[in-house]
């Protein structure tokens, strides 16, 4: 039945230019070896997340650009910056945009959102019209990602301060706030949500108040945010259909996240409007990132 559906664009992948040996517990797929797996999942194109300006032979701006040069029209890339020299951020981002970067992400710098470097990054990205995908963390020194407090007050400040900056929320700490009973302790904030959504959550509130907030629907954090309470999740998809992006966060051909099949099922059973489905799985990526 999925053959009747429009092909998806995956806004969040992590791949390597060449197949490399297993790193610890992590098996990383090359861009070439990932293509059949993407096809099986109904994914036509993918956007690569960057992790660094330089360093490891994968995940860097240079490595991702090389993949996209080799597979034009199949892969696109976002760029990342080292958290240093805030005075050069605009210049560095401008260079990567000229080289083909379509956004900034994923930002995993383990600093508070009000940190001077992150503020410089947001200001430059706003001027350059480069959307920013943020992986969020509950605390400095705990896990990875940009840091906010329970209730996401720092994110709200960024949304207010940079109204033309498109920010894509991502990770457990962001999506756990879908429900008004979101936990306050760091360990629980870093978990996937479960159970019925209690109305009044901060994520729906921020989506309502700030048109520059977008959602990266990758990984089980976003999947659970939508599927934990299907009625609520479907209503959220319909209401914010123009600001949500299908994504997976896959790094290898063993990974499959359930959200893609769930979205397919919802549209095929008439529970999700086809127009909404097509915006989320493809149209928004084409429109916002000009793919």
Beta strands, then each sheet from edge to edge (+ up, - down):
strand 1: 8-13
strand 2: 43-48
strand 3: 75-77
strand 4: 103-107
strand 5: 131-137
strand 6: 146-147
strand 7: 167-170
strand 8: 213-216
strand 9: 244-245
sheet 1: 1+ 2+ 3+
sheet 2: 4+ 5+ 6+
sheet 3: 4+ 5+ 7+ 8+ 9+
end
